[in-house]
Amino acid sequence: MRTGILNVRPSIIPGFGVTFGITLTLLSVIVLIPLSAVFIRAAGLGWQGFVAVALSDRALQAYRLSFGAAAIAALINAVFGLLTAWVLVRYRFPGRRLVSALVDLPFALPTAVAGIALTALYAPNGWIGGVLAPWGIDVAFTPLGVVIALVFVGLPFVVRTVEPVLADLGLDVEEAAASLGATRWQTFARVILPALGPALLTGFALAFARGVGEYGSVIFIAGNMPYRTEIAPLLIVVQLEQHNIAGATAIAVTMLVASFILLLFTNLLQNWQRRRTLA
């Protein structure tokens, strides 16, 4: 006979009420309250003052570079991150653990160190930049350099997101598709890619979010020229250096809202693809 009481498995973690309260408190202190303070400070400018700062020509160009370069870098990482994860999961070769460790290097390496290293490599007198310069290809102090820096910092997000899903997708799936007469391309496009789609989109979203807010690895190789290679995070720092805190928060709010909308769209697309795959 049922008593109507919900049976809950015993756990070493406290009950739902305690854990939910702790979670909500931490999220409020760490995320919600600071973000609310940013919105409140930006609201002090008034609508006209907010538009004058957040939607100025200089700010719009900085948004265009930050979001555009982050999107391009995330797309590049989606392709090469999937390829890297495939090699690490599907093949066994000498030095595999070393290659896997190198993938995580951007996580551990200070971003300023990465920016200096990339600038030294791609400057006109650098090892790679010196080879590209005679061909008329400038990397350092151009938007292309910003993209390269964001590719560097964003690659691990795609690889580490796709890798466990690919490891769970056994070779028997590919063998079954081949036994049914599917070509390699058909197996990849109709079997492998749909299964990896949600994880790949997640890696893309993480790489994109990291790229939009990246600062340390970009400012050295970008050159920071207004209206050309100035990223939005640097523009926020410029406003702070001018003691214009309200203007800095206005630009930060604009970036926050735009990033939230793009990430929300990505998550909706990811959920749609997951439901389509399960159906």
N, C-alpha and C positions, 0 to 999 in steps of 0.2 A: 504494500500500500504506500502510495506516494504521500509525502508530507507537505509538498509544495515548496520545500526549502531547496535552494540551489546548492548542489553538491560541488565543492571546489576541492581540487587535489591539494594536499598539503605541500607547502613550499617553504624554503628557507628565507625567501624574501617576504617582507611584511605584506599585508593585504592591499587590495586595490586602492582603498581610500588613502593610505599612507603614501604609497608609491606615487599615486596620481598627484597628491598634494605636493610632494617633493619635486616631481617633474614640472608641474605648473609654476612653482615658485622659482626654480632655476631658470626656466624659460623666460619668465617675467623679468628677472633680474639681469639675465645675460643678453636677452634678445629684445623683448617687447618694450621695456622701459627705455633703453638707449635709443631704439628706433623712434619711439614716441617723442623723445626729447629732440631728435633731429627734425621731425615734422613740426613740432611746436616752435622751435627756433626759426625754421624757415617761414612759418606762418607770420612771424613778426615783421617780415618785409612788406606784407600786403600783396595783393594780386599783381599790381603793376610793377612793384619792385621785384617780385619773384620772377615775372616774365622777363624783365629787363636784364636780370643776371643769368637765370637758368636757360633762357632761350636766345641769348645774344649770338651774334655770328661766330664769335670765338668759341663759345660753348657748344654750339651746334656742330662745328667742325671737329671739336674734340670728341663729342659723342659719336660722330660718324666714324672717326678713326678707331675709337675704343671698341665699339660694337661690331663694326665691319671687320676689323682685324681679328677680333675674338671669334667671330663666326667663321671666317676663312681658316683660321688656325684649328678650330674645332673640327671642321670638315676634313682637313688634312690629317689630323690625329685620328679621326674615325676610320680613315682608310688604312693608314700605316699602323695604327694601334691594333686594328683587327689582324693585320698581317703579322705583326710582332707576337700577338697572343697566340695566333695559329702556330707559328714556329715553335714557341716555347711549350705548347701543349702537345702538339702532334709529333714532334721529333725529339730524339735523344742524340746529342752530339757533344763532343768535348767542349768545355767552357760554357755549357748551358747555364749553370748556376751563376757564373760571372755575368753573362748577358742579362739574366733576370735581375741581378743586383744593380746593374747599370740602369735598368729601366726606372728603378726607384731613386736614382741619384738626384733628380730635380726635387724630390720631397725633402731630402736631407741637406742639399746644398743651399746656402743662403742666397736669396734672389739677387742681392747686389753682386755677389761673386759671379753668378751666372751672367749678369749683365755685362760686367767687365770682361769676362772671358769671351763672350759673343762679340763684343765690340772690338776686342783685340784680333779676333779671327776674321771678322768681316769688314774691318776698316780698309780703306784703299791701300794701306801699306801692310795689311795683315796677310796671313797665310792663304786664306781663301779669297778675301777681298782683292788681294793683289793679282790673283789669277783672273777674277771676274772683271776687274777694272778695264783692261785693254779691250774687252768686248762691250764696253759701255754699260755694264750692269753694276749699279751702285746699290749696296745693301745697307751698310751702316748709315745712320742719319736720314733714313727714308722710311716710308710706310712698310716697305718690304722687310726691313730690319725688325719692325714691331711684330710682324707676322711670325718671323723666325723665332723671336724670343718667346712668343706665346705658344708656338709649337713645342718648344723645348720644355716649358713648364707644364703643359697640358697633356703630353703623351702618357704619363703614368696613369692618369685617371681612366683613359679608355682601356689601356692594357689590363689593369687590375680589375676593372668592372667586367670585361668580356671573358677574361681568363677562366674564372670558376665555372661559368655557364658553358663554355666550350669544353672544359674538362668533363662535365657531366654528360655532354652530348657524345656518346660513344661512337666508335668506328662502325659499329653494327648498323647504325642509321645510314651511313654512306654506303655500306656494303648492300644493304637492302635496296636502296635506290638504284645502285648499279645493277643488281640482279634483275630489276624490273626494266632495264634498258635505258636508264637515264644517263645522259652524258655528264661529264664533270661540271660543266657550266649549269646544266639543269639541276644537278644535285645541290650545288651551292646556292643557286637563285631560289629554288623552290623548297629546299629542305633545311639547309644550314642557315641561310640568312633570315628566314622568318623566325627560327628558334632563337637566334642571337639578336633579333631586332630590338626588343625591349632593353636588353643590357647595353647594346650599342648606343641606343638613344640616351640612356642614362649616362654613359661615359661621355657622350657628346655634350650633354647638358652640364655635367660637372666641369669639363674642359672649357666650355664657353663661359660659365660663371667665374671660373678662376681667371680666365683671360680678361674679362671685363674689368675686374678689380685689381689686376696685376700692376705693380708699380716698380719694385726694385730691379727686376730684370729688364725693364723696358726703357727706363729713363736714360740709361747710358747709351744704348744703341739707337734710340730714337732721335736724339739731337735736340728735342724739345723746342722746336721752332713753332711759334703760334701760327695757327691756320694751316699748318702742314703736317708736323709730326708731334704735336702736343696732345697727349692723351688726357682723358677726363680726370683720372685720379691726380695727375700732376696739376691740373687747373684748380682742383680743390686745395692742394698744398699752396699754390700761388695765392689763392684768396686768403688762406690762413696767415701766410707771411705778411699780407697787407692788412692783417687784423680785421678782415671782413668775415667774421664768423658766420653771420647770417647768409652772406653770399655763398660761402662754402657749403653750408647746409642746404641751400637751394639747389646747387648742382648735385649734391649727394642725394637729395630726395628725388630729383629727376632720374638719376641713374638707378636708384632703388626701385622706383615704380616701373621703369622700362625693363629692368632685369626681372622683376616679379612677373610681369605680363609675358615675357618671352619664356621664362621657365614654366609658367602655368600652361602655356600653349604646348610646350614640349612634353610635360607630364600628361596632358590630355591626349596628345598624339600617342604617347607610350602606352597608356591604358587602352586606347582604342586598338592599337596593334596587338596588345596582349589578349584582349577579348576576341579579336579576329583569329589569332593563332589557336586559341582554345576551342573556338567554334569549328 
